[in-house]
C-alpha cells in the first residue's frame, strides 16, 4: 500500500484548501497522513478526511529555532513512516517539509505552489523570502504551480528549472466543489442567518469580499474605493473574513472605518461562503498577490459577477470584459470606477458571470482535479520504482 504524507502550515489549510483530497487518496487504497500545526480544525479535518493527523509546531512567521525543531521532527516522522510521497502546500510547510524530506531520503517530494509571499514584500524581507522559495524548489523533486501565471513567473525569474514544473489541469490546487457551490443546494436556515448578519436594505447593492482582512489582500484600497464611490449610499460592503494583526495588518484608521461605518459589515470567517455569495451582487477580489484564488472559482460556480486586481492567479481565471472586470492592483481610483460600472451595468455583469460559470464547469470541477492529482502520484510512484 503506497503511503502519502500531506503537509500544510496550519490545519485550516487542510480543511479549506485541500478538502476531500486526503479522503479521495485513501479511497484509492493509499495510506495517508496529514501534518500541520495544532489548531481547532484538527479534529474536524480528521473526521471529514478519515485519516491520521500528526502535529508539528509550524509558525507562519520567521522563527529560526522553531523552524529547525520542525525540520528535526519531520525527519523523525519520515524515517519512522517511510512515505513514498511527501506533498507540501503553503510556504512555511513547503520550505521545512521539502528540506526534511530530502534529508530523510524520501524519493518523491512535491510542493504545490499557490502564491509567492516575496511578490508583495519589499527590501530585506523580499530577498529573504525569495531565498526561502529557492530552497523549497531545490529540495523538491517536482513543483506544481497552481496557475499558468505562476509557472511563467517562476520560469522567467529562474527560480526553478522548467523540468521540475508541472501544472495540474488548467490550474488550481483542488478545483471547486460544484455540489456545494450551487444555488440549488443552499440550506434555507444558513441563507436566513447570512441575510440577518448583512441586514441588506431594500434594493441595496451587495458588494462582497472574501478572505483575511490584511493589507496584501487589498482591503485598504477596497474600503477607500467604496467610500469614494457614487454608489456608497445605495450599497453595502460586506467583508467576510477575520482581522489578522500578526502579519501584514491593516492600518488602524482602516480598521476603525470598517468597524464604525454603517455601510460596511465585517463578518468573521464562516464555512457557509456559498450562502453569502448567493446574496452578493458582485464579488470583489483586490488582492496584491495570489496563486490561483479559490474564491473566484466559487463566485463563478455561483454565477456571481467578479471584479479583481490584475495579478497572477486572478488573470489566469478572469478575462477583462469577457468573464469579469480587472483593475490595476492597488489602484483605488480605478476600482471605484469598476464598482460604479458594475452597479449601473448589471446586465453586462450578468453576461460576464454566465461566461465565467461555463468555464468553471468545464475546467475546474474538484472531482476531475483530484483524479488528475492521483494520476500524477501514480506516474511519480512508477518513475521512482523504475529508478528514473
C-alpha positions as CSV (number, residue, x, y, z in Angstrom):
1,X,0.0,0.0,0.0
2,X,1.6,3.3,-1.1
3,X,2.0,5.9,1.7
4,X,1.4,9.7,1.2
5,X,2.1,12.5,3.7
6,X,0.3,15.8,3.0
7,X,1.6,18.9,4.9
8,X,0.3,22.4,5.4
9,X,1.4,25.0,7.9
10,X,-2.0,25.2,9.7
11,X,-4.9,22.8,9.8
12,X,-7.3,25.4,8.4
13,X,-5.4,24.9,5.0
14,X,-6.1,21.1,5.2
15,X,-9.7,21.9,5.8
16,X,-10.3,24.6,3.2
17,X,-7.6,24.3,0.5
18,X,-7.3,20.6,0.3
19,X,-10.8,19.5,1.3
20,X,-11.5,15.9,0.2
21,X,-8.1,15.2,-1.3
22,X,-6.9,13.0,1.6
23,X,-10.2,11.1,1.7
24,X,-10.0,10.6,-2.1
25,X,-6.5,9.2,-1.9
26,X,-7.5,6.8,0.9
27,X,-10.4,5.6,-1.1
28,X,-7.9,4.7,-3.9
29,X,-6.2,2.3,-1.4
30,X,-3.4,4.6,-0.2
31,X,-2.3,5.2,3.4
32,X,-2.5,8.9,4.0
33,X,-1.2,11.0,6.9
34,X,-1.9,14.7,7.4
35,X,0.6,17.1,9.1
36,X,0.2,20.6,10.4
37,X,0.5,22.8,13.4
38,X,-2.1,22.3,16.2
39,X,-5.4,24.1,15.7
40,X,-9.1,23.9,16.4
41,X,-9.7,22.5,13.0
42,X,-7.7,19.3,13.6
43,X,-10.5,17.2,15.0
44,X,-12.9,18.3,12.3
45,X,-10.5,17.6,9.4
46,X,-9.5,14.1,10.9
47,X,-13.2,13.3,11.0
48,X,-14.0,14.6,7.5
49,X,-11.0,13.1,5.7
50,X,-10.8,9.9,7.7
51,X,-7.0,9.8,8.0
52,X,-4.5,10.3,10.8
53,X,-3.0,13.7,11.7
54,X,0.4,14.5,13.2
55,X,1.2,17.8,14.9
56,X,4.4,19.7,14.0
57,X,4.6,23.2,15.6
58,X,4.9,25.3,12.4
59,X,4.7,29.1,12.6
60,X,3.8,31.4,9.8
61,X,6.5,33.9,10.9
62,X,10.2,33.7,10.5
63,X,11.3,31.7,13.7
64,X,14.7,30.1,13.1
65,X,14.9,28.0,16.3
66,X,11.3,26.7,16.0
67,X,11.8,26.0,12.3
68,X,14.9,23.9,13.0
69,X,12.9,22.0,15.6
70,X,10.2,21.4,13.0
71,X,12.7,20.1,10.4
72,X,14.0,17.6,13.0
73,X,10.5,16.4,14.0
74,X,9.6,16.0,10.3
75,X,12.8,14.0,9.6
76,X,12.0,11.7,12.5
77,X,8.4,11.3,11.2
78,X,9.6,10.5,7.7
79,X,12.2,8.0,8.9
80,X,9.6,6.3,11.0
81,X,6.7,6.2,8.4
82,X,8.8,5.8,5.3
83,X,6.4,7.6,2.9
84,X,6.5,7.0,-0.8
85,X,5.5,10.7,-1.4
86,X,5.7,13.8,0.7
87,X,3.5,16.6,-0.7
88,X,3.5,20.1,0.8
89,X,1.3,23.1,0.4
90,X,1.7,26.7,1.9
91,X,5.1,28.5,2.1
92,X,6.5,27.5,5.6
93,X,5.3,23.9,5.3
94,X,6.8,23.7,1.8
95,X,10.2,25.0,2.9
96,X,10.6,22.9,6.0
97,X,8.8,19.9,4.6
98,X,10.9,19.7,1.4
99,X,14.2,20.2,3.3
100,X,13.3,17.5,5.9
101,X,12.0,15.0,3.2
102,X,15.2,15.5,1.2
103,X,17.4,14.9,4.2
104,X,15.4,11.9,5.2
105,X,15.8,10.3,1.8
106,X,12.2,10.5,0.6
107,X,12.3,9.8,-3.2
108,X,9.3,11.8,-4.3
109,X,8.9,15.3,-2.9
110,X,6.2,17.6,-4.3
111,X,5.4,21.2,-3.4
112,X,2.2,22.8,-4.7
113,X,3.0,26.5,-5.3
114,X,-0.1,28.6,-4.5
115,X,1.4,32.1,-4.3
116,X,4.8,33.6,-3.6
117,X,4.9,35.8,-0.5
118,X,8.0,37.6,-1.9
119,X,5.9,39.2,-4.6
120,X,4.2,41.5,-2.1
121,X,7.3,42.1,0.1
122,X,10.0,44.8,0.0
123,X,13.6,45.3,0.9
124,X,15.5,42.7,3.0
125,X,12.3,40.8,3.7
126,X,11.8,40.3,-0.1
127,X,15.3,39.0,-0.5
128,X,14.9,36.6,2.4
129,X,11.6,35.3,1.1
130,X,13.0,34.8,-2.4
131,X,15.9,32.7,-0.9
132,X,13.4,30.6,1.0
133,X,11.4,29.9,-2.2
134,X,14.6,28.8,-4.0
135,X,15.4,26.4,-1.1
136,X,11.9,24.9,-1.3
137,X,12.3,24.3,-5.0
138,X,15.8,22.9,-4.8
139,X,14.8,20.3,-2.2
140,X,11.7,19.2,-4.1
141,X,11.6,16.7,-7.0
142,X,8.6,18.5,-8.6
143,X,7.0,21.9,-8.1
144,X,3.3,22.2,-9.1
145,X,2.4,25.9,-9.6
146,X,-1.3,26.1,-9.3
147,X,-1.7,28.6,-12.2
148,X,-0.1,29.2,-15.6
149,X,0.8,32.7,-14.4
150,X,2.8,31.3,-11.5
151,X,4.5,28.8,-13.8
152,X,5.6,31.6,-16.1
153,X,6.8,33.8,-13.2
154,X,8.9,31.0,-11.7
155,X,10.4,30.1,-15.0
156,X,11.0,33.6,-16.2
157,X,12.8,34.6,-12.9
158,X,15.0,31.5,-12.9
159,X,13.7,30.3,-9.5
160,X,13.3,26.7,-10.6
161,X,14.3,24.5,-13.6
162,X,11.4,24.1,-16.0
163,X,11.9,20.3,-15.9
164,X,10.6,20.4,-12.3
165,X,7.5,22.4,-13.1
166,X,4.1,20.8,-13.8
167,X,0.5,22.3,-13.8
168,X,-2.4,20.1,-12.8
169,X,-5.1,20.6,-15.5
170,X,-5.5,24.2,-16.3
171,X,-4.6,25.3,-12.8
172,X,-6.0,25.2,-9.2
173,X,-4.9,23.2,-6.2
174,X,-8.2,21.5,-5.6
175,X,-10.8,22.8,-8.0
176,X,-14.2,23.8,-6.7
177,X,-16.9,21.6,-5.1
178,X,-19.8,22.1,-7.6
179,X,-22.2,20.3,-5.3
180,X,-21.5,22.8,-2.5
181,X,-21.2,26.0,-4.6
182,X,-24.5,25.6,-6.3
183,X,-27.6,27.7,-5.7
184,X,-29.9,24.7,-5.7
185,X,-28.0,23.1,-2.8
186,X,-28.2,26.0,-0.4
187,X,-29.8,25.5,3.0
188,X,-32.5,27.9,3.9
189,X,-31.5,28.3,7.6
190,X,-27.9,29.3,6.6
191,X,-29.3,31.7,4.0
192,X,-31.5,33.3,6.6
193,X,-28.6,33.6,9.0
194,X,-26.4,35.2,6.4
195,X,-29.2,37.7,5.5
196,X,-29.6,38.6,9.1
197,X,-25.9,39.3,9.5
198,X,-25.8,41.5,6.4
199,X,-29.2,43.2,7.1
200,X,-29.5,44.5,3.5
201,X,-31.7,47.4,2.9
202,X,-34.4,47.5,0.2
203,X,-32.7,47.4,-3.2
204,X,-29.3,47.7,-1.6
205,X,-26.4,46.6,-3.8
206,X,-24.3,44.0,-2.0
207,X,-20.5,44.1,-2.6
208,X,-18.8,41.1,-1.2
209,X,-15.1,40.4,-0.4
210,X,-13.9,37.1,1.0
211,X,-10.6,36.5,2.7
212,X,-8.3,37.5,5.5
213,X,-8.5,41.2,6.4
214,X,-4.9,42.1,5.9
215,X,-3.1,44.8,3.8
216,X,-1.9,42.5,1.0
217,X,-5.5,41.3,0.3
218,X,-6.2,44.9,-1.0
219,X,-8.7,45.7,1.8
220,X,-7.5,49.2,2.3
221,X,-8.0,50.1,-1.4
222,X,-11.4,48.4,-1.4
223,X,-12.6,50.4,1.6
224,X,-11.3,53.6,0.1
225,X,-12.8,53.0,-3.3
226,X,-16.2,52.1,-1.8
227,X,-16.3,55.2,0.4
228,X,-15.4,57.5,-2.5
229,X,-17.8,55.9,-4.9
230,X,-21.1,57.4,-6.1
231,X,-22.9,54.2,-5.0
232,X,-22.0,54.2,-1.3
233,X,-25.4,55.3,-0.2
234,X,-27.2,52.6,-2.2
235,X,-24.8,49.8,-1.5
236,X,-23.3,47.7,1.4
237,X,-19.8,46.4,1.5
238,X,-19.6,43.0,3.2
239,X,-16.1,41.8,4.3
240,X,-16.2,38.1,5.1
241,X,-13.0,37.4,6.9
242,X,-11.1,37.9,10.2
243,X,-8.7,40.6,11.1
244,X,-5.1,39.4,11.4
245,X,-2.9,41.7,13.3
246,X,0.2,39.4,13.4
247,X,1.2,39.6,9.8
248,X,0.6,42.5,7.3
249,X,-2.0,44.2,9.4
250,X,-4.4,46.9,8.1
251,X,-3.9,50.5,9.1
252,X,-5.6,51.4,12.4
253,X,-7.8,54.0,10.6
254,X,-9.0,51.4,8.1
255,X,-9.9,49.0,10.9
256,X,-11.8,51.8,12.7
257,X,-13.7,52.7,9.5
258,X,-14.7,49.1,8.9
259,X,-15.9,48.8,12.5
260,X,-17.8,52.2,12.5
261,X,-19.2,52.8,9.1
262,X,-22.9,52.0,8.7
263,X,-22.5,50.8,5.1
264,X,-19.7,48.3,5.9
265,X,-20.3,44.9,7.5
266,X,-17.5,42.8,8.8
267,X,-18.2,39.1,9.4
268,X,-15.8,36.7,10.9
269,X,-14.9,33.6,8.9
270,X,-17.6,31.0,8.3
271,X,-17.9,27.7,6.4
272,X,-21.0,29.0,4.7
273,X,-19.3,31.1,2.0
274,X,-21.8,29.9,-0.7
275,X,-24.7,31.4,1.2
276,X,-23.0,34.9,1.2
277,X,-22.1,34.6,-2.5
278,X,-25.8,33.8,-3.1
279,X,-26.7,37.2,-1.5
280,X,-24.0,39.2,-3.3
281,X,-24.5,41.3,-6.4
282,X,-20.7,41.4,-7.1
283,X,-17.6,39.7,-5.7
284,X,-14.5,41.9,-5.4
285,X,-11.1,40.4,-5.0
286,X,-8.5,43.2,-4.8
287,X,-5.5,41.1,-3.6
288,X,-1.9,42.1,-4.2
289,X,-0.7,38.5,-4.7
290,X,-2.3,35.1,-5.3
291,X,-1.6,31.7,-6.6
292,X,-5.0,30.6,-8.0
293,X,-7.7,32.1,-5.9
294,X,-10.4,29.7,-4.9
295,X,-12.9,32.5,-4.2
296,X,-13.0,33.4,-7.9
297,X,-13.8,29.7,-8.8
298,X,-16.5,29.7,-6.1
299,X,-18.0,33.0,-7.3
300,X,-18.0,31.7,-10.9
301,X,-19.7,28.4,-9.8
302,X,-22.4,30.6,-8.1
303,X,-23.0,32.9,-11.1
304,X,-21.7,35.9,-9.2
305,X,-20.1,38.7,-11.2
306,X,-16.4,39.4,-10.4
307,X,-14.1,42.4,-10.1
308,X,-10.5,41.6,-9.4
309,X,-6.9,43.0,-9.5
310,X,-4.6,42.4,-12.4
311,X,-2.3,40.0,-10.6
312,X,-1.1,36.4,-11.4
313,X,-3.8,34.0,-10.4
314,X,-6.7,36.4,-10.9
315,X,-5.9,36.9,-14.6
316,X,-5.5,33.2,-15.0
317,X,-9.2,32.9,-14.3
318,X,-10.8,36.2,-15.3
319,X,-10.6,37.8,-18.8
320,X,-11.2,41.5,-19.0
321,X,-14.8,42.4,-20.1
322,X,-15.4,38.7,-21.0
323,X,-15.7,36.9,-17.7
324,X,-15.3,39.9,-15.3
325,X,-13.7,43.3,-14.7
326,X,-10.0,43.7,-13.9
327,X,-8.4,46.8,-12.4
328,X,-4.7,47.7,-11.8
329,X,-3.6,46.3,-8.4
330,X,-3.6,48.9,-5.6
331,X,-5.4,51.4,-7.8
332,X,-8.4,52.5,-5.6
333,X,-9.5,55.1,-8.2
334,X,-9.9,52.6,-11.0
335,X,-11.5,50.1,-8.5
336,X,-14.0,52.9,-7.6
337,X,-14.9,53.2,-11.3
338,X,-15.3,49.4,-11.7
339,X,-17.7,49.4,-8.7
340,X,-19.8,52.1,-10.3
341,X,-19.8,50.4,-13.7
342,X,-20.9,47.1,-12.1
343,X,-23.7,48.9,-10.3
344,X,-25.0,50.6,-13.5
345,X,-24.3,47.8,-16.0
346,X,-25.8,44.9,-14.2
347,X,-27.0,43.1,-17.3
348,X,-23.5,43.3,-18.7
349,X,-22.0,41.9,-15.5
350,X,-24.5,39.0,-15.6
351,X,-23.3,38.1,-19.1
352,X,-19.7,38.0,-17.8
353,X,-20.9,35.9,-14.8
354,X,-22.6,33.4,-17.2
355,X,-19.4,33.0,-19.3
356,X,-17.3,32.5,-16.2
357,X,-19.7,29.9,-14.9
358,X,-19.3,27.9,-18.1
359,X,-15.5,28.0,-17.8
360,X,-15.6,26.9,-14.2
361,X,-17.9,23.9,-15.0
362,X,-15.7,22.8,-17.9
363,X,-12.3,23.2,-16.3
364,X,-12.3,23.2,-12.5
365,X,-14.6,20.5,-11.2
366,X,-13.0,19.3,-7.9
367,X,-13.6,15.6,-8.8
368,X,-11.7,16.0,-12.1
369,X,-8.8,17.8,-10.4
370,X,-8.5,15.2,-7.7
371,X,-8.4,12.4,-10.3
372,X,-5.6,14.2,-12.1
373,X,-3.6,14.7,-8.9
374,X,-3.9,11.0,-8.2
375,X,-2.8,10.1,-11.8
376,X,0.3,12.2,-11.2
377,X,1.0,10.5,-7.9
378,X,0.9,7.2,-9.7
379,X,3.2,8.5,-12.5
380,X,5.8,9.6,-9.9
381,X,5.5,6.3,-8.0
382,X,6.1,4.3,-11.2
383,X,9.1,6.5,-12.1
384,X,10.6,6.1,-8.6
385,X,10.1,2.3,-8.7
386,X,11.9,2.1,-12.0
387,X,14.7,4.3,-10.8
388,X,14.1,7.1,-13.3
